[in-house]
Amino acid sequence: MSANTSEIIFPCPLSKGYGIPVRQAWLLLNVFLCYRLVLACLFIFLFFSVWGSSLISIENSHLYQFSSYSYLTLTAISATCIIWRFTGYTLQAQLLILSDILILTLLMHACGGVNSGIGTLLGVSIASGGLLIGGRCAMFFAALASLSVLIEQIFAHYTGGFQPGSYSYAGMLGTSFFAIALLSYILAKRSEETLELADQQKNTIIKLEELNQYIIQHLQSGIIITNKCQHVKMANEASLRLLNLSMLPSTIWIFLSLAILSGIMALSRMTILAGRFLSNNCETTSFPVAPLAPNTKVFILSPQKFNTPNVRDEPRRSFFSPAPSAPSRC
């Protein structure tokens, strides 16, 4: 990518080309951290509340209590590291996803295996891994979660906690993990392509702006560009030379005042070829070199008009009126 690499994070070691903007990455990590904090508090609340037994069936209270407190402790440590930036983004995101897979598998086993429904929370972790880390790491997390569920079922089978249909349910759960990981990978890839396209368009606009600046500065005609407040935004060297000025004034009024004091106004006429000059005579403003911002006015000083030896033939013509040969812009 052509963007500045200091503003892009490459969190997946398996996909070196996949990057996430720094601001977006830390924002997603904070959102996932808040989700983990709420989920950990909810597990502890269900363990001590009277409604917990009606919502989940805890078969191993010691394992459930240990896993819940460990989940909350790790979340609090991660929050401290994220807030104070003690660790990098890549390490912190990987630790959060891996700890999610491990602790949620233990909680699932403590509540009776895959039939408890807690295993579906692993899908949220897999999707978060695809957004936080992305690339091939999303598939790695899906494979790791599927293996964790399968190992839990094998352990439950040999410890007497096996229930008929558990293996098929574990297989369907693992398949859903890969589907979620694939979907998150596709979405992350599209987001990366959109970011790259926006970066290319930004570079194209910058190059066009530089080209327009070069063209304007090398025109023989004087160009003066002002905003709606008559502040001069840009003037090329030809305009300063034709008006016999050595510096760029701040407003068009100073431009005209200095030009009058220099005596050039008595020997020249200004031809307004585009834009509006302190009036509403024209409805729109156009300039063939580059698109301009709203309420921007462009004044073009023709060198031929400044070479006019005698202007006594038209003593009553207003200085700001267009020359007869200039096409009307209104």
N, C-alpha and C positions, 0 to 999 in steps of 0.2 A: 504494500500500500504506500501511496505517496504522502500520507499524512505523517505528521510528526510522531515518531515512535515514542516520545516521552509522554504523549497523551493517550497512548494505546497500551493495554495490558494484554499479554499473551499467556493466559493461565494454564492452558492444556499442554503438557509436555509431549503428548502424542500427536498434536496438530500445531506445528510451529507457526503456520500461517493464519490461524484463527485468533483474532484480537477483539477486545472489547474496550470502548472508550472508558477512561478512568472514572469520570463522574457517574456514568451509567452503571459501571461495575460496583462501585461502593454503595450506590443507592440500592441496587438489587440485593447486595449482601446485607444491608441494614434491614430491608424488608424481610428477608429470610430469617434473620436473627430475631426479629420481633415475633415472627411465627413460631419459632422454636421456644421462645420464652413463654408465650401463651400456652403452647402445647405442654410444656413441662409443668407449668402451674396447674393445668387442667388434670394431668395425671395424678399429681399429689392431692388435689382437691377431691378427686373421685376415690382415692384410697381412704381418706378420712371422713368423707361425707356419708350420710345415711342413704343417699341416692346412688352411690357408687355400685353397690351390689346389684341394683336393678339395671344398670347400664352395661357393666362389664362383669365377667365372671373371673375373679382372681383365684387361681388354683395354687400359685406359689407366692405367698404374700412377702416372704423375705426377698426373693428375687425381684418382685415388682417394686418393693420399697427401695431396694438398692439401685435399681435401674432408674427409677424416677428421680431420686436425689442426685444420682450421677448425671442425669440429663440436665437437670437444673443447674448443677455446679459447673458443668462444662459450658453451658450457655452463658452463665454469668462471667466465666473467665474469657470466653470469646468476645463478649460485649466489651469488657475492659480492654482487650487487645485491639479491638476494632476502633473504639472511641479514641484511644491514645496512640493508635498506629504502632503498637509494639511489634507486630508481625506484618509481613507483606500480605497483599491481597490473595495471591495464589495459594500460599500455605494455609491461610485462614479458611478460604473457601473449601479446599480439599479436606481439611480436618473436620469442618462442619458436616460435609456430606458423608464422610466415612464414619464419623461418630453417630450420625443419624441412622445409618444402615445397621451398625452394630447394636445400638441401644434399643431401637425399635424392634429388632429381631428378638432381643432378650425379653422385652415387654410382651411381645407376641407369644413367646413360649410360656411366660408366666401366666398369661391369660387363657391358655389352652390351645395354642397353635394357630394355624391359619384360619380355623373356623371362628376365631374370636373377632376377626375383621380388622384387627390392628395392622395386619400386613398391608392393607390398602394405603396406609399412611406412607409406606415406602415409595409409592408412586409419586407422592409430592416431593420426596427427596430426590428421586430420579429426575423429575422435571426441573427441579431447582438446580441440580447438577448440570443439566443441559444448558440452562440460562446463565449460571454463574461461571462455569468453566467451559462448557461447550466442546465442539470438536469430537474427536474419537473418545474422549474421556467420558462422554455421556453414555456410550455403549459399554465402556468399562464399568461404570457404576451400575448399569442395568444388569450386566453379567454377575457382578459381585452381589447385588441384592438377590438375584435368582438363586445363586449358590447358597446364600445365607438362609433363604427360606427352605431350600432342599435339605441342607444340613440339619436345620432345626427339625424337620419332619423325620429324618433318619434317626436323630437323637431321641425324639419322642417315641419312635417305633421301638427302639431297644430299651427304653425306660418304662414302657408300659402305657404311655399316653397316646398311642396311635389310635386313630379313628378311621373307619372305612371312608374312602373317598378323599382323604387328606392329600394323597399324592397327586391326584388329578386336579384338585383345587390349587395346590402349590404350583403345578405346571401351568395352569391358566394364569395364575398370578405372575409367574416369571415371564410368560408371553406378553402380558400387558405391560410389564416393565420395559421390555424391548420396544414395544410399540410407542410408549411414551417417550423413550429415549430417542427413537427415530424421528418422531414428530418435533421434539425440542431441537434436535440437530438441524432439521430442515428449516425451522423458524429462525434459528440462530444464523444459519447460512444466508437466508434471505436478508436478515438484518445486517449482516456483514456486507453483502452486495449493495444494499441501499446506502450504507455508510460510505463505501468506496465510490459509488456513483456521485454522491453529494460532494465528496472530496474532489473528484475530477471536475465537476461543475464549478466548484469554488476556484480551483486553479485556472480553469478556462476564463472565468470572469476576471480574475486578477490579471491574466495575460492580456485580455482585451482592453482592460483599463490602462495598462501600461502602454499598449499600442496606441490607444486614443490620445494619451498624454504626449507620446512622441510625435504623432501627426499634428496635434494642435500646436506644439512648441515649434515645429519646423514649417508652419504655414507662413507665407509671405504676408497674408492679410492679418491684421491685428484681431485677436479674439479676447473678449472680456466676458466672463461668466459670473453672474450674480445670483443671489437667492431672492426670496420675496421681500426681505428687509433691505435690499440694495447693498448687501455686503458682498464684496468681491471675493469669489471663491477661487478664481484662477484667471490669470492673464498671461498670454505668451509674450515672448521677447519682442515680437513685431509690434504689438500694441504699445509697449513702453517706448520703443524706438520712434513710432509714428507720433506719439504724444509728447515726445521729448522728456520722458521721465526716467529717472534712475532707480526708483524703488516702486514697490507694489503698494498702493494705498489700500485702506481697509474698506472703503465704500466707494460706490460709483460717483457720489457727489464730490469726494475729494479728487477723484480722477478728473472730473470735468473742471473743477476749480483750478487744479494745477495746470490743466491744458489751456485754460483761458489765460492764466497768468503768464504762461510761456509764450503766448502770442500765436499759437498754432490755430486757434479757433478763427482767427481772421483770415486764414488762408486755406481752410479745409472744411469739408462737410462730412458728417458721419452718416453712413448708410446703414440703416438697421435692416438686416436681411432675415433675422429670425428672432422670435421671442417678443415680449412686450416691454415697453419702457415706461414705467411709472403710470400706466393707464390701462384701461380695459378695452382697448380698440380691437385686439385680437383675442379669439377664443382659445386657441391652442398654440403651443410652441413646438417647433420641430427643428432638428439639427441633424444633418446627414452623417456626421462623423460618429456620434455615439449617443445612446439613449441618456436623457437627462432626468434628474429628479424633479418632482412636482414643484411648480412655482419658480423654476430656474429660468433665467433670462440670459440670452446670448447676444452680444453686440459684436459686429464684425466691422472693422475699420479697413476700408479699401485703400491700398497704396495709391491707386490712380487718382482718387479724390484728393489725397494730400499733395499731389503734384500739380494741382490746378493753379496756374499762375495768376489768375484774376477771377474774382468772384463778384465783381461789380455788375456783371450782366444780370444777376438775380439778387438785387438788394433786399427784396422783401421775403425771400424764401426763409422759412423757419429752419433753424439749425437742426432740429430733430425730425424734420419731415423727410421722407425717403426721396432718393434721387429719381428723376423721371424714367431712367432706364431700368430701375430695379423693379422686379415683379411685386405685386401687392401680396402681403402675407395675411391680410385680414379676411 
